[in-house]
Amino acid sequence: FFFVKPNIFLSLLHYVYGGKLTNSNLKENAKDLINAADKFGVVNLKLEAEVCYVKSTALTIDNILDNLLYADSKNCALHFVVENGEDILLDKVSFDNVPGSIVTDVLTAVARGKRNDDDDASGSDASNNNNLNTMRVGTLRNMIRDKGLEVDGTRESMIALLKENS
């Protein structure tokens, strides 16, 4: 059973019917908006709220693992890791009990470095296919959107979709 707070549902409806949400609304309600947008398939709102969540979340040793697990559950862990990598390393988080998919995202972020998404999106199709595994989820979503395909899903499903349609 999934419950949406009335103010979150009103924000979701406002967005669906062409309204813009304020930055303060996105920042204050990022997790609730991500959850509601994910539940009701409002992909663009989910993406906007994810960006706000990643940029506005202050990491501490007490909350870092919870935030990383939440980001993973919403398929934005790689973006979260890339944006907050130094804090993750500085806080010396233990990955002993972390799901393998998050460790994969951390290793992908390390392998990829802090290259710009523009570098990922440029080049030949063959080059892009070889680099799909090291691209940020946001870049994968943009590439899928550019092809007119459904942009929501796991990292693996987006990579498979891009390979099928290249």
C-alpha positions in Angstrom: 0.0 0.0 0.0 1.3 3.4 -1.0 0.2 6.6 0.7 0.8 10.0 -0.8 0.6 13.1 1.4 -2.2 15.5 0.1 0.3 18.4 -0.5 2.6 16.0 -2.5 -0.4 14.8 -4.6 -1.4 18.4 -5.2 2.1 19.2 -6.4 2.1 16.1 -8.6 -1.2 17.2 -10.2 0.0 20.7 -10.6 3.1 19.4 -12.4 1.1 17.0 -14.6 -1.2 19.7 -15.7 1.6 21.9 -16.9 2.6 23.8 -13.8 6.2 24.3 -12.5 7.2 23.5 -9.0 9.3 25.9 -7.1 12.9 25.1 -6.2 11.9 25.3 -2.5 9.0 22.9 -3.0 11.3 20.5 -4.8 14.0 20.8 -2.1 11.7 20.4 0.8 9.8 17.5 -0.6 12.3 15.8 -2.9 12.0 12.3 -1.5 8.2 12.4 -1.3 8.0 13.8 -4.9 10.4 11.1 -6.2 8.3 8.4 -4.5 5.0 9.8 -5.9 6.3 10.5 -9.3 7.8 7.0 -9.4 4.5 5.4 -8.3 2.4 7.3 -10.9 4.9 7.3 -13.7 5.6 11.0 -13.9 9.1 10.5 -15.2 10.1 14.1 -15.8 9.0 15.2 -12.2 10.9 12.2 -10.8 14.1 13.3 -12.7 13.8 16.9 -11.6 13.2 15.8 -8.0 16.2 13.4 -8.1 18.5 16.2 -9.3 17.3 18.4 -6.5 17.6 15.6 -3.9 21.2 14.8 -5.0 22.3 18.4 -4.9 20.6 19.4 -1.7 21.3 16.3 0.5 23.9 17.0 3.1 25.8 13.8 3.8 26.9 12.9 7.3 28.4 9.7 8.7 25.0 9.0 10.2 22.9 9.3 7.0 25.2 8.4 4.2 24.3 4.8 3.9 20.6 5.4 4.1 20.8 8.1 1.4 22.9 5.8 -0.8 20.4 2.9 -0.4 17.5 5.2 -1.1 19.2 6.6 -4.2 19.8 3.0 -5.4 16.2 2.1 -4.9 15.2 4.9 -7.2 17.8 4.1 -9.8 19.9 7.3 -9.2 22.7 5.9 -7.0 25.4 6.4 -9.6 24.5 10.1 -10.0 24.4 10.3 -6.2 27.8 8.7 -5.9 29.4 10.9 -8.6 28.0 14.1 -7.0 28.9 13.1 -3.4 31.9 10.8 -4.0 34.4 12.8 -1.9 32.0 12.9 1.0 31.4 9.2 0.8 35.1 8.5 0.8 35.9 11.1 3.5 33.3 9.6 5.8 34.9 6.2 5.3 31.6 4.4 4.8 31.7 0.6 5.3 30.3 -1.2 2.3 30.2 -4.5 4.1 26.3 -4.7 4.0 25.7 -2.8 0.9 23.9 -4.5 -2.1 26.2 -5.4 -5.0 24.4 -3.0 -7.4 25.6 0.0 -5.3 29.1 -1.3 -5.2 28.9 -1.6 -9.0 27.8 2.0 -9.2 30.6 3.1 -7.0 33.2 1.3 -9.1 31.5 2.7 -12.2 31.8 6.2 -10.8 35.5 5.6 -10.0 36.2 4.1 -13.4 34.4 6.9 -15.2 36.0 9.7 -13.1 34.4 13.1 -13.3 34.2 13.2 -17.0 31.6 15.6 -18.3 28.3 14.1 -19.6 29.1 16.0 -22.8 32.1 13.7 -23.3 29.8 10.7 -22.9 27.2 11.9 -25.4 29.7 12.8 -28.1 31.5 10.5 -30.5 30.4 7.7 -32.7 27.7 5.1 -32.0 30.3 2.4 -31.6 32.2 4.5 -29.1 28.9 5.2 -27.2 28.0 1.5 -27.1 31.4 0.8 -25.6 31.0 3.5 -22.9 27.4 2.8 -21.9 28.4 0.9 -18.8 30.4 3.9 -17.5 27.8 6.6 -18.2 25.8 8.4 -15.6 22.1 7.4 -15.4 21.2 10.9 -16.4 23.2 10.7 -19.6 21.6 7.3 -20.4 18.1 8.8 -19.8 18.9 11.7 -22.1 20.1 9.4 -24.9 17.0 7.3 -24.6 14.8 10.4 -24.5 16.6 11.7 -27.7 15.6 8.4 -29.4 12.0 8.9 -28.3 12.0 5.8 -26.1 10.7 5.3 -22.5 13.3 6.8 -20.1 12.4 5.2 -16.8 14.0 1.9 -15.6 17.1 0.4 -14.2 20.5 1.2 -15.4 20.8 -2.3 -17.0 17.4 -2.0 -18.8 18.4 1.4 -20.2 21.7 0.1 -21.5 19.9 -2.9 -23.1 17.4 -0.5 -24.6 20.1 1.7 -26.1 22.0 -1.3 -27.5 18.8 -2.7 -29.1 18.0 0.7 -30.7 21.5 1.7 -31.9 
